[in-house]
């Protein structure tokens, strides 16, 4: 018997139906079922499998507060078993009103800090379901309260799904499903718009031709910000020499200038974009420059959003920063001209975070292109953020973290629909894109996605990069429209 399996303890007073539920879960008649109270004396163990996840089921004897030495011993064993278990199913008789004995024992089990479900058995029809409300006296949430009828096989599906959620992911099944999903994508999910990637053979099948691999050592950085915030000066400070024309006259830099240099075994290419102005005030050559800026953002995988620390932030700063979110780039917010501002960094940081909530993941670095302050730190941070932007988390690690997140905060049940995540997998980088393969993907609310994204950030270093989480069904294709989902 596998000692690493999670243990599920079935606990309750005599004759509440524990043995029948044990048989239902095990799908075999193992425990002796009888109408005589106290039939089960010893703790029975059986390895079970719910869908594809395994566990060890422990059926304890019924607990009774009589002076009978047998039952006193049974209670002691049941509590000891509960302490060893990972999941506790506390079962009560739904035909009777909640009694103090059940409550006292439930609170004792609750103090153990285990995953605990209150299972109300013998709820045989909808009318009897109304009695379930009486058991909220136990102080348990509705997500952990189950009204079932083992004899009528009623309500057990929801209980089994709750147990399933609290069991470890079967990595063999995940790997098998992922391999099958990848196979289907190769066979079915072609991008027919990309004429350079595919050729039509004589038999009519599309075959993907060899495509140049992405060079992981090349970083394309777009420098963006409104007019005269010091983008060219920052570029020159990083490069250490005058590469682009610098002037205090607004809009001196017209065409984007590409400049490359080697740093820590990476080739960093900067795109020093033209200053951005409000659309209404852009005329002629500067309007062309704005168009070219967006073209460069499409080619970039990182962005430096440059702000002027000597001036108040404006709506235009927000609109320009919004371009980064639109293109899904790795991001650093650069606060330039810090030497000209006497305010505290904390005050400025609070203002930036308030205005740029959509870039909450981006680090803020205060620099002075004029004095060279923190320029070396900025170069190091570019490398770090790029590594985060291109990292790939293994499926096993990802599923472990997603499972922990779901345990801490259960999936919602919109309109009574029970949601379940089968597994998660990262299917792309630049930025990291994660698919949640689940039963009802369209019902997953964006607030829960945001919770999962924040939880992922706590577990992995995703500083400076957006994370796109996409809910999909087992047989869904990963269509292009799904890539538009953003880290809200």
NUGUGU-632692 format. One line per field, with one value per residue (C-alpha): residue number from 1; residue in three letters; chain; x, y, z. Coordinates in nm, 4 decimals. Each point is the difference from the previous one (the first is absolute). Layout:
<recs>
num c(NUM_...)
residuo c(Ala_...)
cadena c(A_...)
east c(X_...)
north c(Y_...)
up c(Z_...)
</recs>
This chain:
<recs>
num c(1_2_3_4_5_6_7_8_9_10_11_12_13_14_15_16_17_18_19_20_21_22_23_24_25_26_27_28_29_30_31_32_33_34_35_36_37_38_39_40_41_42_43_44_45_46_47_48_49_50_51_52_53_54_55_56_57_58_59_60_61_62_63_64_65_66_67_68_69_70_71_72_73_74_75_76_77_78_79_80_81_82_83_84_85_86_87_88_89_90_91_92_93_94_95_96_97_98_99_100_101_102_103_104_105_106_107_108_109_110_111_112_113_114_115_116_117_118_119_120_121_122_123_124_125_126_127_128_129_130_131_132_133_134_135_136_137_138_139_140_141_142_143_144_145_146_147_148_149_150_151_152_153_154_155_156_157_158_159_160_161_162_163_164_165_166_167_168_169_170_171_172_173_174_175_176_177_178_179_180_181_182_183_184_185_186_187_188_189_190_191_192_193_194_195_196_197_198_199_200_201_202_203_204_205_206_207_208_209_210_211_212_213_214_215_216_217_218_219_220_221_222_223_224_225_226_227_228_229_230_231_232_233_234_235_236_237_238_239_240_241_242_243_244_245_246_247_248_249_250_251_252_253_254_255_256_257_258_259_260_261_262_263_264_265_266_267_268_269_270_271_272_273_274_275_276_277_278_279_280_281_282_283_284_285_286_287_288_289_290_291_292_293_294_295_296_297_298_299_300_301_302_303_304_305_306_307_308_309_310_311_312_313_314_315_316_317_318_319_320_321_322_323_324_325_326_327_328_329_330_331_332_333_334_335_336_337_338_339_340_341_342_343_344_345_346_347_348_349_350_351_352_353_354_355_356_357_358_359_360_361_362_363_364_365_366_367_368_369_370_371_372_373_374_375_376_377_378_379_380_381_382_383_384_385_386_387_388_389_390_391_392_393_394_395_396_397_398_399_400_401_402_403_404_405_406_407_408_409_410_411_412_413_414_415_416_417_418_419_420_421_422_423_424_425_426_427_428_429_430_431_432_433_434_435_436_437_438_439_440_441_442_443_444_445_446_447_448_449_450_451_452_453_454_455_456_457_458_459_460_461_462_463_464_465_466_467_468_469_470_471_472_473_474_475_476_477_478_479_480_481_482_483_484_485_486_487_488)
residuo c(Unk_Unk_Unk_Unk_Unk_Unk_Unk_Unk_Unk_Unk_Unk_Unk_Unk_Unk_Unk_Unk_Unk_Unk_Unk_Unk_Unk_Unk_Unk_Unk_Unk_Unk_Unk_Unk_Unk_Unk_Unk_Unk_Unk_Unk_Unk_Unk_Unk_Unk_Unk_Unk_Unk_Unk_Unk_Unk_Unk_Unk_Unk_Unk_Unk_Unk_Unk_Unk_Unk_Unk_Unk_Unk_Unk_Unk_Unk_Unk_Unk_Unk_Unk_Unk_Unk_Unk_Unk_Unk_Unk_Unk_Unk_Unk_Unk_Unk_Unk_Unk_Unk_Unk_Unk_Unk_Unk_Unk_Unk_Unk_Unk_Unk_Unk_Unk_Unk_Unk_Unk_Unk_Unk_Unk_Unk_Unk_Unk_Unk_Unk_Unk_Unk_Unk_Unk_Unk_Unk_Unk_Unk_Unk_Unk_Unk_Unk_Unk_Unk_Unk_Unk_Unk_Unk_Unk_Unk_Unk_Unk_Unk_Unk_Unk_Unk_Unk_Unk_Unk_Unk_Unk_Unk_Unk_Unk_Unk_Unk_Unk_Unk_Unk_Unk_Unk_Unk_Unk_Unk_Unk_Unk_Unk_Unk_Unk_Unk_Unk_Unk_Unk_Unk_Unk_Unk_Unk_Unk_Unk_Unk_Unk_Unk_Unk_Unk_Unk_Unk_Unk_Unk_Unk_Unk_Unk_Unk_Unk_Unk_Unk_Unk_Unk_Unk_Unk_Unk_Unk_Unk_Unk_Unk_Unk_Unk_Unk_Unk_Unk_Unk_Unk_Unk_Unk_Unk_Unk_Unk_Unk_Unk_Unk_Unk_Unk_Unk_Unk_Unk_Unk_Unk_Unk_Unk_Unk_Unk_Unk_Unk_Unk_Unk_Unk_Unk_Unk_Unk_Unk_Unk_Unk_Unk_Unk_Unk_Unk_Unk_Unk_Unk_Unk_Unk_Unk_Unk_Unk_Unk_Unk_Unk_Unk_Unk_Unk_Unk_Unk_Unk_Unk_Unk_Unk_Unk_Unk_Unk_Unk_Unk_Unk_Unk_Unk_Unk_Unk_Unk_Unk_Unk_Unk_Unk_Unk_Unk_Unk_Unk_Unk_Unk_Unk_Unk_Unk_Unk_Unk_Unk_Unk_Unk_Unk_Unk_Unk_Unk_Unk_Unk_Unk_Unk_Unk_Unk_Unk_Unk_Unk_Unk_Unk_Unk_Unk_Unk_Unk_Unk_Unk_Unk_Unk_Unk_Unk_Unk_Unk_Unk_Unk_Unk_Unk_Unk_Unk_Unk_Unk_Unk_Unk_Unk_Unk_Unk_Unk_Unk_Unk_Unk_Unk_Unk_Unk_Unk_Unk_Unk_Unk_Unk_Unk_Unk_Unk_Unk_Unk_Unk_Unk_Unk_Unk_Unk_Unk_Unk_Unk_Unk_Unk_Unk_Unk_Unk_Unk_Unk_Unk_Unk_Unk_Unk_Unk_Unk_Unk_Unk_Unk_Unk_Unk_Unk_Unk_Unk_Unk_Unk_Unk_Unk_Unk_Unk_Unk_Unk_Unk_Unk_Unk_Unk_Unk_Unk_Unk_Unk_Unk_Unk_Unk_Unk_Unk_Unk_Unk_Unk_Unk_Unk_Unk_Unk_Unk_Unk_Unk_Unk_Unk_Unk_Unk_Unk_Unk_Unk_Unk_Unk_Unk_Unk_Unk_Unk_Unk_Unk_Unk_Unk_Unk_Unk_Unk_Unk_Unk_Unk_Unk_Unk_Unk_Unk_Unk_Unk_Unk_Unk_Unk_Unk_Unk_Unk_Unk_Unk_Unk_Unk_Unk_Unk_Unk_Unk_Unk_Unk_Unk_Unk_Unk_Unk_Unk_Unk_Unk_Unk_Unk_Unk_Unk_Unk_Unk_Unk_Unk_Unk_Unk_Unk_Unk_Unk_Unk_Unk_Unk_Unk_Unk_Unk_Unk_Unk_Unk_Unk_Unk_Unk_Unk_Unk_Unk_Unk_Unk_Unk_Unk_Unk_Unk_Unk_Unk_Unk_Unk_Unk_Unk_Unk_Unk_Unk_Unk_Unk_Unk)
cadena c(A_A_A_A_A_A_A_A_A_A_A_A_A_A_A_A_A_A_A_A_A_A_A_A_A_A_A_A_A_A_A_A_A_A_A_A_A_A_A_A_A_A_A_A_A_A_A_A_A_A_A_A_A_A_A_A_A_A_A_A_A_A_A_A_A_A_A_A_A_A_A_A_A_A_A_A_A_A_A_A_A_A_A_A_A_A_A_A_A_A_A_A_A_A_A_A_A_A_A_A_A_A_A_A_A_A_A_A_A_A_A_A_A_A_A_A_A_A_A_A_A_A_A_A_A_A_A_A_A_A_A_A_A_A_A_A_A_A_A_A_A_A_A_A_A_A_A_A_A_A_A_A_A_A_A_A_A_A_A_A_A_A_A_A_A_A_A_A_A_A_A_A_A_A_A_A_A_A_A_A_A_A_A_A_A_A_A_A_A_A_A_A_A_A_A_A_A_A_A_A_A_A_A_A_A_A_A_A_A_A_A_A_A_A_A_A_A_A_A_A_A_A_A_A_A_A_A_A_A_A_A_A_A_A_A_A_A_A_A_A_A_A_A_A_A_A_A_A_A_A_A_A_A_A_A_A_A_A_A_A_A_A_A_A_A_A_A_A_A_A_A_A_A_A_A_A_A_A_A_A_A_A_A_A_A_A_A_A_A_A_A_A_A_A_A_A_A_A_A_A_A_A_A_A_A_A_A_A_A_A_A_A_A_A_A_A_A_A_A_A_A_A_A_A_A_A_A_A_A_A_A_A_A_A_A_A_A_A_A_A_A_A_A_A_A_A_A_A_A_A_A_A_A_A_A_A_A_A_A_A_A_A_A_A_A_A_A_A_A_A_A_A_A_A_A_A_A_A_A_A_A_A_A_A_A_A_A_A_A_A_A_A_A_A_A_A_A_A_A_A_A_A_A_A_A_A_A_A_A_A_A_A_A_A_A_A_A_A_A_A_A_A_A_A_A_A_A_A_A_A_A_A_A_A_A_A_A_A_A_A_A_A_A_A_A_A_A_A_A_A_A_A_A_A_A_A_A_A_A_A_A_A_A_A_A_A_A_A_A_A_A_A_A_A_A_A_A_A_A_A_A_A_A_A_A_A_A_A)
east c(0.0000_0.1421_0.0950_0.0186_-0.3734_-0.2178_-0.2236_-0.3754_-0.1660_-0.3736_-0.1242_-0.3429_-0.2419_-0.1262_-0.2505_0.0322_0.1020_0.3796_0.0531_-0.2454_0.1844_0.3296_-0.1304_-0.1332_0.3372_0.1977_-0.2534_0.0169_-0.1863_0.2882_-0.1417_-0.2842_-0.3274_-0.2702_-0.2879_0.1372_0.1763_0.3749_0.0646_0.3396_0.2497_0.3458_0.1521_-0.0150_0.2361_-0.0388_0.1837_-0.2515_0.0093_-0.2291_0.0220_0.3791_0.1120_0.0780_-0.0397_-0.0176_-0.3496_-0.0278_-0.3399_-0.0118_-0.2466_-0.3039_0.0572_-0.2383_0.0234_-0.1321_0.2059_0.0448_0.3736_-0.0162_-0.1415_0.2414_0.2837_-0.1571_-0.0220_0.3650_0.1033_-0.2173_0.1570_0.3488_-0.0863_-0.1280_0.3320_0.1880_-0.2388_0.0308_-0.3735_-0.2868_-0.3555_-0.2201_-0.3314_-0.3296_-0.3568_-0.2155_-0.3206_0.0788_0.0546_0.3634_0.0852_0.2586_0.2007_0.0576_0.0878_0.2494_0.1759_-0.0063_0.1670_0.2622_0.0748_-0.0036_0.2786_0.2271_0.0266_-0.0623_-0.2138_-0.3426_-0.3370_-0.3333_-0.1934_-0.3723_-0.1293_-0.3569_-0.1143_-0.2151_-0.1999_-0.0295_-0.2377_0.2453_0.2728_-0.1556_0.1179_0.3572_-0.0214_-0.0217_0.3556_0.1453_-0.0117_0.3341_0.1520_0.1167_-0.0020_-0.2340_0.3006_0.0822_-0.3577_-0.1474_-0.3523_0.0011_-0.1911_0.2360_-0.2837_-0.1536_0.3413_-0.1141_0.2430_0.3040_0.1405_0.0628_0.1642_0.2259_0.1002_0.0862_0.2185_0.1566_0.0968_0.1884_0.2028_0.3373_0.0050_0.0801_0.3054_-0.0126_-0.3499_0.1004_0.2975_-0.2191_-0.2705_0.2563_0.1699_-0.3382_-0.0883_0.3300_-0.0566_-0.3446_0.1373_0.2661_-0.2615_-0.2827_0.1111_0.1841_0.0536_-0.0967_0.0638_0.3743_0.0885_0.3730_-0.0372_-0.2036_0.0189_-0.2634_0.1159_-0.1352_-0.2439_-0.1577_0.1320_0.1535_0.3480_0.1813_0.3364_0.3018_-0.0266_0.2986_0.0225_-0.0339_0.3406_-0.0272_0.3046_-0.1539_-0.2042_-0.1914_-0.0789_-0.2355_0.0505_-0.3301_-0.1298_-0.1414_0.2067_0.3147_-0.0014_0.3596_-0.0292_0.3035_0.2030_-0.0772_0.1045_0.3288_0.0618_-0.0490_0.2156_0.2617_0.0408_-0.1950_-0.1967_-0.3143_-0.0527_-0.0886_-0.1560_-0.2285_-0.2248_-0.3098_-0.0154_0.3647_0.0136_-0.2198_0.0795_0.0397_0.3698_0.1075_0.3129_0.1487_0.2615_0.1148_-0.0699_0.0293_0.0016_-0.3173_-0.0359_-0.2218_-0.1507_-0.1641_-0.2652_0.0114_-0.3470_-0.1174_-0.1666_-0.3709_-0.2463_-0.3742_-0.1521_-0.1606_0.3312_0.1985_0.0499_0.2112_0.3253_-0.0793_-0.3235_0.2142_0.2319_-0.2935_-0.0929_0.3620_0.0039_-0.2875_0.1745_0.3046_-0.2111_-0.1265_0.3605_0.1073_-0.0244_0.0830_-0.0823_0.1428_-0.2854_0.1820_-0.1609_0.1262_0.0499_0.0287_-0.3549_-0.3463_-0.1347_-0.2583_-0.2768_0.2308_0.2515_-0.2751_-0.1020_0.3582_0.0543_-0.3213_0.1750_0.2279_-0.2979_-0.1544_0.3080_0.0669_0.3613_0.2393_0.0103_0.2111_-0.1287_0.2936_-0.0307_0.2495_0.1369_-0.0095_0.2739_-0.2399_-0.2740_0.0203_-0.3155_0.0362_0.0128_-0.2837_-0.2359_0.0804_-0.0317_-0.3469_-0.1138_0.1350_-0.1627_-0.3325_0.0040_0.1595_-0.1938_0.0184_0.3820_-0.0021_0.2497_0.2619_0.2896_0.0692_0.3599_0.0960_0.2952_0.1805_0.1258_0.1875_0.2062_-0.0113_-0.1802_-0.1386_0.0744_0.2002_-0.2878_-0.2369_0.2162_0.0001_-0.3769_-0.0510_0.1732_-0.1991_-0.3383_0.0802_0.0796_-0.3359_-0.1743_0.1444_-0.0106_-0.2009_-0.1422_-0.0176_-0.3450_0.0576_0.1040_-0.2875_-0.2612_0.1335_-0.0378_-0.3429_-0.1228_0.1218_-0.1726_-0.3306_0.0272_0.0542_-0.2824_-0.2502_-0.1214_-0.3319_-0.3259_-0.1848_-0.3726_0.0698_0.2398_0.2950_0.3287_0.3032_0.3505_0.1330_0.3535_0.2026_0.2803_0.2157_-0.0269_0.1956_0.2478_0.0614_-0.2154_-0.0764_-0.3362_-0.1670_-0.2977_-0.2419_-0.1608_-0.3372_-0.3575_-0.1849_0.2594_-0.2528_-0.1230_0.3368_-0.0270_0.2831_0.0339_0.0982_0.2490_0.1456_0.0245_0.1873_0.2346_0.0823_0.0557_0.2354_0.1947_0.0422_0.1484_0.2115_0.2046_-0.2189_0.1054_-0.0245_-0.2048_-0.3725_-0.1517_-0.2811_-0.2269_-0.2390_-0.2814_-0.0753_-0.1853_0.1718_-0.0818_0.0300_0.2529_0.2304_-0.1370_0.1681_-0.2798_0.1039_0.3374_-0.1734_-0.0894_0.2045_0.1245_-0.2803)
north c(0.0000_0.3396_0.1890_0.3333_0.0023_0.2606_-0.1483_0.0599_-0.0734_-0.0766_0.0971_0.0187_-0.1512_-0.3571_-0.0784_0.3240_-0.1882_0.0215_-0.3593_0.0444_0.3139_-0.1834_-0.2741_0.2580_0.1769_-0.3244_-0.1382_-0.3325_-0.1559_-0.0022_0.1252_-0.1967_0.1893_-0.0578_0.1871_-0.0973_0.2981_-0.0417_-0.2780_0.1431_-0.0513_0.0213_0.2579_-0.1343_0.1253_-0.0164_0.1640_0.1899_0.1887_0.2932_0.0582_-0.0028_0.0933_-0.2547_0.0137_-0.2230_-0.0219_-0.0616_-0.1121_0.0499_-0.1493_0.1990_0.2346_-0.0239_0.1773_-0.2943_-0.1497_-0.3147_-0.0718_-0.1126_0.3281_0.2068_-0.1851_0.0526_0.3756_0.0140_-0.1858_0.2232_0.3203_-0.1473_-0.0911_0.3532_0.1414_-0.2183_0.0725_0.2803_0.0217_-0.0618_-0.0842_0.0507_-0.1724_0.0681_-0.1278_0.2452_-0.1553_0.1424_0.3583_0.0949_-0.1056_0.1357_-0.3236_0.0441_0.3677_-0.0674_-0.2675_0.2144_0.2912_-0.2390_-0.1171_0.3587_0.0929_-0.2548_0.2389_-0.2702_0.0180_-0.0666_-0.0691_-0.0360_-0.2781_-0.0103_-0.3422_-0.1255_0.3106_-0.2130_0.2646_0.3736_0.0606_-0.1501_0.2168_0.2963_-0.1523_0.0502_0.3642_-0.1117_-0.1315_0.3440_0.0228_-0.1801_0.3207_-0.1610_0.1618_-0.1323_-0.1092_-0.2596_-0.1121_-0.2900_-0.1394_-0.3522_-0.3252_-0.2930_-0.2511_0.2055_0.1086_0.3607_0.2926_-0.2265_0.1403_0.3431_-0.1632_-0.2106_0.3089_0.1824_-0.2923_-0.0061_0.3684_-0.0740_-0.2910_0.0448_0.0276_-0.3278_0.1090_-0.3055_0.0943_0.3651_-0.0980_-0.2331_0.2620_0.2685_-0.2229_-0.0747_0.3707_0.0835_-0.2747_0.1395_0.3518_-0.1174_-0.1766_0.2530_0.3453_0.1405_0.3705_0.0305_0.3761_-0.0509_-0.0896_-0.0177_-0.2756_-0.2518_-0.1599_-0.2003_-0.3460_-0.1965_-0.1948_0.3217_-0.0151_0.3061_-0.0696_0.2434_0.0995_0.0662_0.3379_0.1842_-0.0571_0.2983_0.1110_-0.0011_0.2295_0.2909_0.2595_0.2702_0.2939_0.2832_0.3284_0.1856_0.3130_0.3382_0.2763_0.1179_-0.2393_-0.0986_-0.3174_0.0838_0.1001_-0.3338_-0.1858_0.1909_-0.0589_-0.3749_-0.0178_0.2285_0.2121_0.2474_-0.2091_0.2083_0.3743_0.1485_0.3442_0.1760_0.0946_-0.2237_-0.2574_0.0105_-0.3778_-0.0730_-0.3488_-0.2939_-0.0823_-0.3612_-0.0413_-0.3307_-0.0989_-0.3143_-0.0350_-0.3151_-0.2288_0.1634_0.2192_0.2916_0.2059_0.3301_0.1753_0.3656_0.1033_0.3458_0.2013_-0.0665_0.2887_0.0213_-0.1155_0.3393_0.1864_-0.2389_0.1187_-0.1070_-0.1737_-0.0509_-0.1801_-0.2315_-0.0414_-0.1143_-0.2612_-0.1212_-0.0166_-0.2466_-0.2042_-0.0253_-0.1002_-0.2919_-0.1140_0.0600_-0.2466_0.2489_0.3640_0.2771_0.2354_0.3273_0.2567_0.3456_0.0128_0.3813_0.0434_-0.1188_-0.3103_0.0594_-0.1913_-0.0268_-0.1920_-0.2510_-0.0340_-0.0593_-0.2575_-0.1687_-0.0891_-0.2336_-0.1856_-0.0136_-0.1677_-0.2274_0.1003_-0.0521_0.3365_0.2271_0.3409_0.2421_0.3171_0.2381_0.3392_-0.1202_0.2499_0.2865_-0.1183_0.0338_-0.2014_-0.3415_-0.3084_-0.1575_0.2871_-0.0221_-0.3776_0.0205_0.2441_-0.2232_-0.3105_0.1849_0.1178_-0.3076_-0.2819_-0.1980_-0.0078_-0.1089_-0.2754_0.2454_0.1051_0.3736_0.1209_0.3627_0.1081_0.3110_-0.0144_0.3236_-0.1348_-0.3699_-0.0929_-0.3598_-0.0492_-0.3193_-0.1262_0.0684_-0.2095_-0.2898_0.0278_-0.0228_-0.3399_-0.1187_0.1028_-0.1581_-0.3282_0.0183_0.0841_-0.3048_-0.2532_-0.3212_-0.1661_-0.3803_-0.1568_-0.1807_0.3209_0.1936_-0.2559_-0.0172_0.3779_0.0159_-0.2818_0.1883_0.3167_-0.1832_-0.1565_0.3424_0.1609_-0.2387_0.0447_0.1888_-0.1764_0.2445_-0.0821_-0.3265_-0.1252_-0.1874_0.1076_-0.2248_0.0580_-0.3262_0.1303_0.3054_0.0298_0.2851_-0.0141_0.3112_0.2658_0.3660_0.0626_-0.3162_-0.1447_-0.2626_-0.2154_-0.1252_-0.3121_-0.0256_-0.1201_0.3326_0.2535_0.2663_0.0277_0.0828_0.3620_0.2427_0.0755_-0.3620_0.0158_0.3105_-0.1882_-0.2862_0.2447_0.1705_-0.3395_-0.1012_0.3209_-0.0931_-0.3380_0.0869_0.3024_0.1629_0.3557_0.2291_-0.2308_-0.0354_-0.3461_-0.1128_-0.2678_-0.1658_-0.2361_-0.2702_-0.3298_-0.3319_-0.0030_0.3725_0.1340_0.2805_0.2602_0.3309_0.1906_-0.1544_0.1677_0.3347_-0.0697_0.2255_0.0079_0.2173)
up c(0.0000_-0.1001_0.3162_-0.1879_-0.0730_0.1682_0.2694_0.0228_0.3341_0.0266_0.3453_0.1623_0.2498_-0.0489_-0.2723_-0.1988_-0.3177_0.0055_-0.1133_-0.2871_-0.1140_0.0384_-0.2314_-0.2469_-0.0216_-0.0136_-0.2494_0.1827_0.2922_0.2459_0.3270_0.1611_-0.0382_0.2612_0.1619_0.3402_0.1581_0.0499_-0.2513_-0.1016_0.2786_-0.1548_-0.2319_-0.3551_-0.2695_-0.3732_-0.2895_-0.2121_-0.3281_-0.0764_-0.3736_-0.0444_0.3541_0.2712_0.3769_0.3071_0.1499_0.3752_0.1341_0.3774_0.2410_0.1061_0.2926_0.2930_0.3357_0.2070_0.2803_-0.2053_-0.0033_-0.3630_-0.1237_0.2124_-0.1681_-0.3441_0.0607_0.1039_-0.3159_-0.2177_0.1359_-0.0413_-0.3578_-0.0654_0.1191_-0.2481_-0.2885_-0.2543_-0.0734_0.2443_-0.0991_0.3064_-0.0607_0.1759_-0.0323_-0.1962_0.1354_0.3424_0.1103_0.0785_0.3528_0.2446_-0.0151_-0.3738_0.0412_0.2774_-0.2022_-0.3165_0.1811_0.1373_-0.3543_-0.1287_0.2413_-0.1720_-0.2982_-0.2600_-0.3140_0.1506_-0.1619_0.1790_-0.1755_0.0826_-0.1049_-0.0579_-0.1911_-0.2293_-0.1903_-0.0719_0.2890_0.2472_-0.1547_0.1830_0.3291_-0.1142_0.1094_0.3615_-0.0206_-0.0695_0.3811_-0.0124_-0.1405_-0.3231_-0.3436_-0.2689_-0.2085_0.2706_0.0781_-0.1972_0.0197_-0.1403_-0.0056_-0.0320_-0.0432_-0.2850_-0.1385_0.0313_0.0398_0.0107_-0.3260_0.1559_0.3015_-0.2212_-0.1981_0.3256_0.1061_-0.3467_0.0303_0.3218_-0.1373_-0.1725_-0.3778_-0.1736_-0.1974_-0.2243_-0.1114_-0.0436_-0.2137_-0.2064_-0.0525_-0.0778_-0.2570_-0.1568_-0.0045_-0.1674_-0.2557_-0.0832_-0.0287_-0.2429_-0.2088_0.0137_0.1103_-0.3021_-0.0586_-0.3662_0.0015_0.0302_-0.3601_0.0695_0.2611_-0.2009_-0.3420_-0.1834_-0.0998_-0.2945_0.2187_0.1255_0.3573_0.1650_0.1317_0.2254_-0.1353_0.2168_0.1713_0.1398_0.3739_0.2334_0.1224_0.3796_0.0235_-0.1921_0.1847_-0.1882_0.2272_-0.0943_0.1848_0.0195_0.1699_-0.0816_-0.1580_0.1778_0.2978_-0.0790_-0.2064_-0.2153_0.3054_0.1678_-0.3138_-0.0109_0.3702_-0.0450_-0.3123_0.1513_-0.3120_-0.2110_-0.2499_-0.0639_-0.0221_0.3387_0.0327_0.2513_-0.2922_0.0074_-0.2786_-0.1136_-0.0543_-0.3001_-0.1326_0.2408_0.0321_0.0627_0.2108_0.1186_0.2541_0.1817_0.3724_0.2129_-0.3071_-0.1353_-0.3062_0.1006_-0.2801_0.0950_-0.2019_0.0946_-0.1068_-0.0974_0.2738_0.0154_0.0004_0.0150_-0.3268_-0.0644_0.0163_-0.2192_-0.3543_-0.2970_0.0817_0.3718_-0.0889_-0.2097_0.2998_0.2180_-0.2576_-0.0113_0.3820_-0.0003_-0.2684_0.2236_0.2999_-0.2054_-0.0506_0.3609_0.2857_0.2733_0.0699_0.2137_0.0896_0.0690_0.2312_0.0989_0.3771_-0.0112_-0.1313_0.0962_-0.1712_-0.2719_-0.1739_-0.3001_0.2139_0.0769_-0.3658_-0.1092_0.2769_-0.1143_-0.3268_0.1949_0.1436_-0.3479_-0.1485_0.3011_0.0540_0.2876_0.1750_0.2184_0.1092_-0.0090_0.2058_-0.1658_0.1167_0.3601_0.0884_-0.0763_0.2376_0.3787_0.0761_0.1583_-0.2201_0.1995_-0.0835_-0.3706_0.0032_0.1568_-0.2697_-0.2794_0.1459_0.0318_-0.3616_-0.1599_0.1675_-0.3250_0.0375_0.3638_-0.0836_-0.1356_0.2257_0.0437_-0.0228_0.0696_-0.2152_-0.1108_-0.3571_0.0784_0.2928_-0.0908_0.3225_-0.0028_-0.3709_0.0707_0.2158_-0.2901_-0.2347_0.2482_0.0402_-0.3773_-0.0006_0.3033_-0.1425_-0.3369_0.1754_0.1793_-0.3278_-0.1762_0.2852_-0.0230_0.3114_-0.0056_-0.0064_0.3304_0.1793_-0.1537_0.1008_0.3534_0.0358_-0.1680_0.2240_0.3083_-0.1231_-0.0478_0.3466_0.1584_-0.1947_-0.1562_-0.3549_-0.0144_-0.0854_-0.2300_-0.0126_0.1811_-0.2700_0.1500_-0.1619_-0.0065_-0.1358_-0.1441_-0.0409_-0.0980_-0.2512_-0.1293_-0.3770_-0.0938_0.1163_-0.0880_0.2030_0.2022_-0.1094_0.2174_-0.0957_0.2652_-0.1420_0.1756_-0.0246_-0.0492_-0.1215_-0.0992_0.3614_0.1544_0.1167_-0.0734_0.3731_0.0675_-0.2878_0.1625_0.3307_-0.1710_-0.1755_0.3308_0.1638_-0.2821_0.0550_0.3685_-0.0939_-0.3062_-0.1033_-0.2638_0.0850_-0.2987_-0.2195_-0.0644_0.0449_-0.2269_0.1498_-0.2453_0.0964_-0.2559_-0.0281_-0.0552_-0.3714_-0.0713_-0.2449_0.1078_-0.2412_-0.0694_0.1711_0.3321_-0.0186_0.0386_0.3630_0.2262_0.3573_0.1354)
</recs>
